């Protein structure tokens, strides 16, 4: 009888421990998701800042020629590198951001 009682108590304690661990894990997942969203927002803001710097004409668009010409500027290279983008990959980035209309311009 005593062994059964001890076994039951150990099982209840284990169940409570597992439930609490699961609850904390769920909260950690929510926190991780929120942190990832914040990081994404910060990244997009940086990217918008970079492209705003590149839009010297103020037209709200950047053509490949202008984009390529300012990529020789060390400040722009530094801005691009803060986004963890290799400067050699900016052509691919420009093509990706060209929004599929093939006009050769990126809309801000």
N, C-alpha and C positions, 0 to 999 in steps of 0.2 A: 504494500500500500504506500509506504513512504517513498519507495523508488519511483512509483508512478506519479506521485505528487511532485517530486523533484523534477522528473522528466517534463511534466506539464508546465511547470514554472519556467524551466529553461527554454521550452518551445515558445512560450508567450514572450519572454524577454527577447528571443531571437526575432520573433515576428515584429515586435516594436522597433527593434534596431533596424531591420530591413525596411520597414515603412518610413522611418525617419531618414534613412540613407536615400531612399527613392525620392522623397520630398525635396531633399537638398539637391539631388542630382537634377531634378526638374527645374529648380530655381537657377542652378548653374547654367542649364541650357538656355533659359530665358535671358540670363545676363549675357551669355556669349552671343546670342542672337542680337541683342541690343547693341553690344559693343561692335559687332560686325557691321551693323547698320550705320552706326556713328562713324566708323572708319570709312565706310563707303561714301557717306555724305562729305566727309572731310576731303577725301580723294577727289570727288567730283568738283568741290569748290576750288581745290588747287588747280585742277585741269581747266576750269573756267577762267581762273585767274591767268594761267599761262596763255590761253587763247585770247583773252582780253588784251594782254600785253602784245600779242602778235598782230592784233587788228589795229594797225597804225592808221588806216584810213577812216576808221569809225563806222564802216559800212555794216558791221555785224556779220561779215563773211571774210574768210581768209582763203585766198587762192594758193595753189601749190607753189607758184613762183615766189610770192611774198613769203610763204612759209619756209621755203628752202633758203631764201636769202637771209632771213633772220636767224636761221639755225647756225649760222657761223658766229653769232654773238655769244660770248662766253656766259653772259648773264642768263640768256635763254637756255643754253645748254645746262646750266646749273638748275634752273627751274624744272626742266624736263627730268633731270636726274633725281630731283627730290621726289618725283612721282614714281621712282624706281623703273623708269623706262630708259632703255639703252638708246643713246642718241642715234645709233645706226638703225634703229627700228622705227624712226619717226615717219618714214615713208609709208610703212604699213599702218601706223596709227592714223595718218592723214587719210589714207584710202579707206580705212574702217569707219572713220568719222564722216566721210563724204556723204553719208545718209542715203546712198543708193540712187541718187538722182543723176549721177555721172556728169555733173556740171563742173567738176574740178574745183569745187569750193566747199569749205566747211562752214556751216551756219552756226553762229554762236547762239 
